[in-house]
């Protein structure tokens, strides 16, 4: 092989190596270049300005409208318990029966004593008392009338000198004695009547004792507790049952002093309880305390809520909404447009073909929309439902 041929071959090889090196270098340069991600498809909604009602949120608890710890008013053995816990009762419904044997016997004795005195006085039951119509008084009056008539006859005979002075004096003494007996009979009748009044009072007490052997519900409600059973012995004043009325229920609220001007009697209150998420109950303010609690610098307010279905239970924690002012403008967006993570709320505002992250402050909730107190302006367009797929500066494109 001559020298010129070898140079030509070497030149060709060098050229091929250079071309191959350049090709590989181009491929490496192309692979290292970043690939721009595709834009995220989103739907947008507009920040709207609209007047809304603003409410003061206060907390409290529910309580029964009425609650009574019913006690026995007479001692004795329990012979009947016609109600159970949870029984609905009307006012006067029998809760507990106590043996009435002794009470009935005492009542019959008291009635007999009163009847005896009424017979002595010649009275019918509950007849008005007139001491001059008592039999003993009428007898004394008749004796006095006879003695006075006899005395008048003797006196006329004395004037005619027919009878002696001694006989006259005897008749005079008889008249005076009859008059004294008449007065004594009236006094005795008055004393007997006072005894009758005492006997009648004992009848009333005995009748009450007999009635107290039946323990009744003081008002319409529900039996929350029944504390005795048939066969138990109860003493006077012993608690035997608890009755509560929960329709309506009381709502005891605590209002900070700076909001005193917002509360008034008859005001409508919107209630929510954790037991029924999303439900709103209506109540009305019935009582506003005339003074503040000095330890809390707060006002006690009581509202009343209807509870015909019994769903609201005494003891439940409640949040109440009190309307503060007349409707005022607010910036509203759909609730789904607000993304909240670790207590921080944000929205994504459309800026050309990207989105800008904005930290916002949440205000009132109005149906399925929510107020943004800070962070946005009226008319701005924001992502309608970020769902964790957006971040500040991400490229987007509108769906549809």
C-alpha positions as CSV (number, residue, x, y, z in Angstrom):
1,X,0.0,0.0,0.0
2,X,1.5,3.3,-1.0
3,X,1.8,6.3,1.4
4,X,-0.8,8.4,-0.3
5,X,-3.4,5.7,0.1
6,X,-2.6,5.3,3.8
7,X,-3.1,9.1,4.4
8,X,-6.4,9.0,2.6
9,X,-7.7,6.1,4.8
10,X,-6.5,7.8,8.0
11,X,-8.2,11.0,7.0
12,X,-11.4,9.3,6.3
13,X,-11.3,7.5,9.6
14,X,-10.6,10.7,11.5
15,X,-13.5,12.4,9.7
16,X,-15.8,9.5,10.6
17,X,-14.7,9.6,14.2
18,X,-15.3,13.3,14.4
19,X,-18.8,13.0,12.9
20,X,-19.7,10.2,15.3
21,X,-18.4,12.2,18.3
22,X,-20.5,15.2,17.2
23,X,-23.6,13.0,16.8
24,X,-23.2,11.6,20.3
25,X,-22.6,15.0,21.8
26,X,-25.8,16.2,20.2
27,X,-27.7,13.4,21.6
28,X,-26.4,14.0,25.1
29,X,-27.3,17.7,24.8
30,X,-30.8,16.9,23.7
31,X,-31.4,14.4,26.6
32,X,-30.2,16.9,29.3
33,X,-32.7,19.6,28.2
34,X,-35.7,19.8,30.7
35,X,-39.2,18.8,29.5
36,X,-41.8,21.4,30.4
37,X,-44.9,19.8,32.2
38,X,-48.3,19.9,30.5
39,X,-50.7,22.6,31.8
40,X,-53.3,21.6,34.4
41,X,-56.9,21.7,33.1
42,X,-59.1,23.7,35.5
43,X,-62.5,25.2,35.8
44,X,-62.7,28.8,37.1
45,X,-65.3,30.8,39.1
46,X,-65.5,34.5,39.8
47,X,-65.3,36.3,43.1
48,X,-68.7,37.9,43.6
49,X,-69.7,40.8,45.9
50,X,-73.1,40.4,47.6
51,X,-74.8,41.7,50.7
52,X,-75.1,39.1,53.5
53,X,-76.3,38.8,57.0
54,X,-73.5,38.8,59.6
55,X,-73.8,36.8,62.8
56,X,-72.2,36.8,66.2
57,X,-71.2,33.2,67.2
58,X,-71.6,32.4,70.9
59,X,-71.7,29.1,72.7
60,X,-73.8,27.5,75.4
61,X,-75.6,24.4,76.4
62,X,-79.1,23.0,76.3
63,X,-81.1,22.4,79.5
64,X,-84.6,21.1,80.2
65,X,-87.3,23.7,80.4
66,X,-88.5,22.2,83.7
67,X,-86.9,19.5,85.9
68,X,-88.4,18.3,89.2
69,X,-87.1,15.8,91.7
70,X,-90.4,14.4,93.0
71,X,-90.4,13.2,96.6
72,X,-92.8,11.3,98.8
73,X,-94.8,13.4,101.2
74,X,-95.7,10.6,103.5
75,X,-93.9,7.6,104.9
76,X,-95.0,4.1,104.0
77,X,-94.4,1.0,101.9
78,X,-94.4,1.3,98.1
79,X,-97.2,-0.8,96.6
80,X,-97.2,0.4,93.0
81,X,-94.9,1.9,90.4
82,X,-96.9,2.3,87.2
83,X,-94.3,4.2,85.2
84,X,-90.8,3.4,83.9
85,X,-87.8,5.5,82.9
86,X,-88.7,7.3,79.6
87,X,-92.4,7.2,80.1
88,X,-94.2,10.3,78.8
89,X,-96.6,11.6,81.5
90,X,-99.2,14.3,81.7
91,X,-99.6,16.6,84.8
92,X,-101.2,14.6,87.6
93,X,-100.2,11.1,86.2
94,X,-99.5,8.6,89.0
95,X,-95.8,7.9,89.5
96,X,-95.7,6.0,92.8
97,X,-98.3,4.5,95.1
98,X,-97.7,4.2,98.9
99,X,-99.7,2.0,101.2
100,X,-102.7,4.1,102.5
101,X,-104.0,1.8,105.3
102,X,-102.8,4.0,108.2
103,X,-103.7,7.3,106.4
104,X,-107.3,6.0,105.6
105,X,-107.8,5.0,109.2
106,X,-106.6,8.4,110.5
107,X,-109.0,10.1,108.0
108,X,-112.0,8.1,109.2
109,X,-111.2,8.8,112.9
110,X,-110.8,12.6,112.1
111,X,-114.1,12.6,110.2
112,X,-115.9,10.8,113.1
113,X,-114.7,13.4,115.6
114,X,-115.8,16.2,113.4
115,X,-119.2,14.6,112.9
116,X,-119.7,14.2,116.6
117,X,-119.1,17.9,117.3
118,X,-121.3,18.9,114.4
119,X,-124.1,16.8,115.9
120,X,-123.6,18.4,119.3
121,X,-123.9,21.8,117.7
122,X,-126.8,20.7,115.6
123,X,-124.9,21.5,112.4
124,X,-125.0,19.9,109.0
125,X,-121.6,19.5,107.3
126,X,-120.2,22.9,106.4
127,X,-123.4,24.7,107.6
128,X,-122.7,28.3,108.8
129,X,-122.5,28.5,112.6
130,X,-125.1,30.5,114.6
131,X,-124.6,30.2,118.4
132,X,-128.2,31.2,119.0
133,X,-129.4,28.1,117.2
134,X,-127.4,25.5,119.1
135,X,-129.8,23.1,121.0
136,X,-128.3,23.8,124.4
137,X,-128.5,27.6,123.8
138,X,-132.1,27.2,122.7
139,X,-132.9,25.3,125.9
140,X,-131.3,27.9,128.0
141,X,-133.1,30.7,126.2
142,X,-136.4,28.9,126.8
143,X,-135.7,28.6,130.5
144,X,-134.8,32.3,130.7
145,X,-138.0,33.3,128.9
146,X,-140.1,31.2,131.3
147,X,-138.3,32.6,134.4
148,X,-138.8,36.2,133.1
149,X,-142.5,35.6,132.5
150,X,-142.9,34.1,135.9
151,X,-141.0,37.0,137.5
152,X,-143.2,39.5,135.7
153,X,-146.4,37.7,137.0
154,X,-145.0,37.7,140.6
155,X,-144.1,41.3,140.3
156,X,-147.6,42.3,139.4
157,X,-149.0,40.3,142.3
158,X,-146.5,41.9,144.7
159,X,-147.8,45.3,143.6
160,X,-151.3,44.0,144.6
161,X,-149.9,42.7,147.9
162,X,-151.0,39.2,146.9
163,X,-147.5,37.6,147.3
164,X,-144.8,38.2,149.8
165,X,-141.5,40.0,149.2
166,X,-139.7,36.7,149.8
167,X,-141.4,35.0,147.0
168,X,-140.7,38.0,144.7
169,X,-137.0,37.8,145.6
170,X,-137.0,34.1,144.9
171,X,-138.4,34.7,141.3
172,X,-135.8,37.5,140.7
173,X,-133.0,35.1,141.7
174,X,-134.4,32.5,139.3
175,X,-134.4,35.0,136.4
176,X,-130.8,36.0,137.1
177,X,-129.7,32.4,137.3
178,X,-131.5,31.6,134.0
179,X,-129.9,34.6,132.3
180,X,-126.5,33.4,133.5
181,X,-127.1,29.9,132.2
182,X,-128.1,31.4,128.9
183,X,-124.9,33.3,128.6
184,X,-122.9,30.2,129.7
185,X,-124.6,28.1,127.0
186,X,-123.6,30.6,124.3
187,X,-120.0,30.5,125.5
188,X,-120.0,26.7,125.5
189,X,-121.4,26.7,122.0
190,X,-118.6,29.0,120.9
191,X,-116.0,26.7,122.5
192,X,-117.6,23.7,120.8
193,X,-117.5,25.4,117.5
194,X,-113.8,26.2,117.9
195,X,-113.2,22.5,118.7
196,X,-115.2,21.7,115.6
197,X,-112.9,23.9,113.5
198,X,-109.9,22.1,114.9
199,X,-111.5,18.8,114.1
200,X,-112.2,19.9,110.6
201,X,-108.6,21.0,110.2
202,X,-107.5,17.5,111.3
203,X,-109.8,16.0,108.7
204,X,-108.2,18.2,106.0
205,X,-104.7,17.0,107.2
206,X,-105.8,13.4,107.3
207,X,-107.3,13.8,103.8
208,X,-104.1,15.3,102.5
209,X,-102.1,12.5,104.1
210,X,-104.3,10.0,102.4
211,X,-103.9,11.8,99.0
212,X,-100.1,12.0,99.5
213,X,-99.9,8.2,99.4
214,X,-100.2,8.7,95.6
215,X,-97.2,10.6,94.1
216,X,-98.1,12.4,90.9
217,X,-96.3,14.2,88.1
218,X,-96.1,17.9,88.7
219,X,-96.2,18.8,85.0
220,X,-96.3,17.1,81.6
221,X,-92.9,15.6,80.6
222,X,-90.8,12.5,80.6
223,X,-89.8,10.3,83.6
224,X,-86.0,10.6,83.6
225,X,-85.5,8.5,86.7
226,X,-87.5,6.2,88.9
227,X,-85.6,5.6,92.1
228,X,-87.9,3.1,94.0
229,X,-89.5,-0.2,93.4
230,X,-92.5,-2.0,94.8
231,X,-91.8,-3.1,98.4
232,X,-89.4,-0.3,99.2
233,X,-90.1,1.8,102.3
234,X,-90.0,5.5,101.7
235,X,-89.9,8.3,104.2
236,X,-91.3,11.8,104.0
237,X,-89.2,13.9,101.7
238,X,-87.4,11.0,100.0
239,X,-86.7,11.4,96.3
240,X,-88.7,8.8,94.3
241,X,-88.6,10.0,90.7
242,X,-87.3,12.8,88.3
243,X,-89.6,14.4,85.7
244,X,-88.2,16.7,83.0
245,X,-89.9,18.7,80.3
246,X,-87.8,19.1,77.1
247,X,-90.4,20.7,74.8
248,X,-89.3,23.4,74.6
249,X,-85.6,23.3,75.7
250,X,-83.7,26.1,77.3
251,X,-80.5,27.4,75.6
252,X,-78.1,29.0,78.1
253,X,-75.7,31.3,76.2
254,X,-72.8,33.4,77.2
255,X,-72.4,36.7,75.3
256,X,-69.2,38.8,75.7
257,X,-69.8,42.3,77.1
258,X,-68.8,44.1,73.9
259,X,-71.8,42.6,72.1
260,X,-74.4,43.5,74.7
261,X,-76.2,45.9,72.3
262,X,-76.8,43.1,69.8
263,X,-79.0,41.0,72.2
264,X,-82.6,41.7,73.0
265,X,-85.7,39.8,74.2
266,X,-87.6,38.1,71.4
267,X,-84.6,38.0,69.0
268,X,-84.4,35.0,66.7
269,X,-81.4,32.7,67.3
270,X,-80.0,30.1,64.9
271,X,-78.7,27.0,66.7
272,X,-76.4,24.2,65.7
273,X,-75.3,21.2,67.7
274,X,-72.5,18.7,67.0
275,X,-75.0,15.8,67.2
276,X,-76.7,16.9,64.0
277,X,-74.1,18.3,61.6
278,X,-75.4,20.8,59.0
279,X,-78.8,21.2,60.7
280,X,-80.0,24.5,62.0
281,X,-82.6,24.9,64.7
282,X,-84.5,28.1,65.6
283,X,-84.9,29.6,69.0
284,X,-86.0,32.9,70.5
285,X,-84.3,34.9,73.3
286,X,-86.6,34.8,76.4
287,X,-84.3,36.3,79.1
288,X,-81.4,38.6,79.1
289,X,-79.6,38.9,82.5
290,X,-79.7,42.3,84.1
291,X,-76.0,42.0,85.1
292,X,-72.7,40.6,83.9
293,X,-70.8,37.7,85.4
294,X,-67.9,39.5,87.0
295,X,-65.5,36.6,86.6
296,X,-66.1,36.3,82.8
297,X,-67.2,39.8,81.9
298,X,-70.0,38.2,80.0
299,X,-73.8,38.3,79.9
300,X,-76.0,35.3,80.4
301,X,-78.8,35.0,77.8
302,X,-81.5,32.3,77.7
303,X,-83.3,31.3,74.6
304,X,-86.1,28.8,74.0
305,X,-86.2,26.3,71.2
306,X,-89.1,24.1,70.2
307,X,-88.4,20.4,70.5
308,X,-91.5,18.5,69.6
309,X,-89.6,15.5,68.2
310,X,-87.3,15.4,71.3
311,X,-84.1,15.4,69.2
312,X,-82.5,18.1,71.3
313,X,-81.2,16.7,74.5
314,X,-80.4,18.6,77.7
315,X,-76.7,18.8,78.2
316,X,-75.8,19.1,74.5
317,X,-73.2,21.8,73.5
318,X,-74.7,24.4,71.2
319,X,-73.4,27.2,69.0
320,X,-75.8,30.1,68.5
321,X,-75.8,32.7,65.7
322,X,-77.0,36.1,66.7
323,X,-77.5,38.6,63.8
324,X,-75.2,41.5,64.3
325,X,-76.2,44.2,61.7
326,X,-78.2,44.8,58.6
327,X,-76.9,43.0,55.5
328,X,-73.4,44.2,54.4
329,X,-71.4,43.6,51.2
330,X,-69.1,40.5,51.2
331,X,-66.9,38.7,48.7
332,X,-68.2,35.2,48.1
333,X,-66.8,32.1,46.3
334,X,-67.9,28.5,46.2
335,X,-66.7,26.6,49.3
336,X,-65.0,24.0,47.0
337,X,-62.7,26.8,45.7
338,X,-61.1,27.2,49.1
339,X,-58.3,24.8,50.0
340,X,-57.5,24.5,53.7
341,X,-54.4,22.6,54.9
342,X,-53.2,22.7,58.5
343,X,-55.6,25.5,59.4
344,X,-54.4,27.8,56.5
345,X,-56.9,28.6,53.8
346,X,-55.8,29.5,50.2
347,X,-57.3,30.0,46.7
348,X,-55.6,30.1,43.3
349,X,-56.2,33.2,41.3
350,X,-55.9,33.0,37.5
351,X,-53.0,35.1,36.2
352,X,-52.7,34.7,32.4
353,X,-51.9,31.0,31.7
354,X,-50.7,30.4,35.3
355,X,-52.3,30.6,38.8
356,X,-51.2,32.7,41.8
357,X,-51.6,31.2,45.3
358,X,-53.3,33.6,47.7
359,X,-53.7,33.1,51.5
360,X,-57.2,34.1,52.5
361,X,-59.2,34.7,55.7
362,X,-62.6,32.9,56.0
363,X,-65.7,34.8,57.0
364,X,-69.4,33.9,57.0
365,X,-70.8,30.8,55.3
366,X,-73.8,31.3,53.0
367,X,-75.2,28.1,51.7
368,X,-72.6,26.4,49.5
369,X,-70.6,29.6,49.3
370,X,-68.2,31.1,51.7
371,X,-67.0,34.7,52.4
372,X,-63.4,35.6,51.9
373,X,-62.6,38.5,54.2
374,X,-59.1,39.1,52.9
375,X,-56.8,37.9,50.0
376,X,-59.0,38.5,46.9
377,X,-60.7,41.4,45.0
378,X,-64.2,41.5,43.4
379,X,-64.3,40.1,39.9
380,X,-61.1,38.0,40.1
381,X,-61.2,34.6,38.6
382,X,-60.1,31.7,40.7
383,X,-59.8,27.9,40.4
384,X,-63.2,26.4,41.1
385,X,-61.9,23.2,42.7
386,X,-58.1,22.9,43.3
387,X,-58.3,19.5,45.0
388,X,-54.6,19.6,45.8
389,X,-53.4,19.6,42.2
390,X,-52.4,23.3,42.0
391,X,-49.4,25.3,43.4
392,X,-48.2,28.9,42.9
393,X,-47.1,29.5,39.3
394,X,-48.5,26.3,37.8
395,X,-49.5,26.6,34.2
396,X,-53.2,26.0,33.6
397,X,-55.6,25.7,30.8
398,X,-59.4,26.2,31.0
399,X,-61.6,23.2,30.6
400,X,-64.2,23.2,27.8
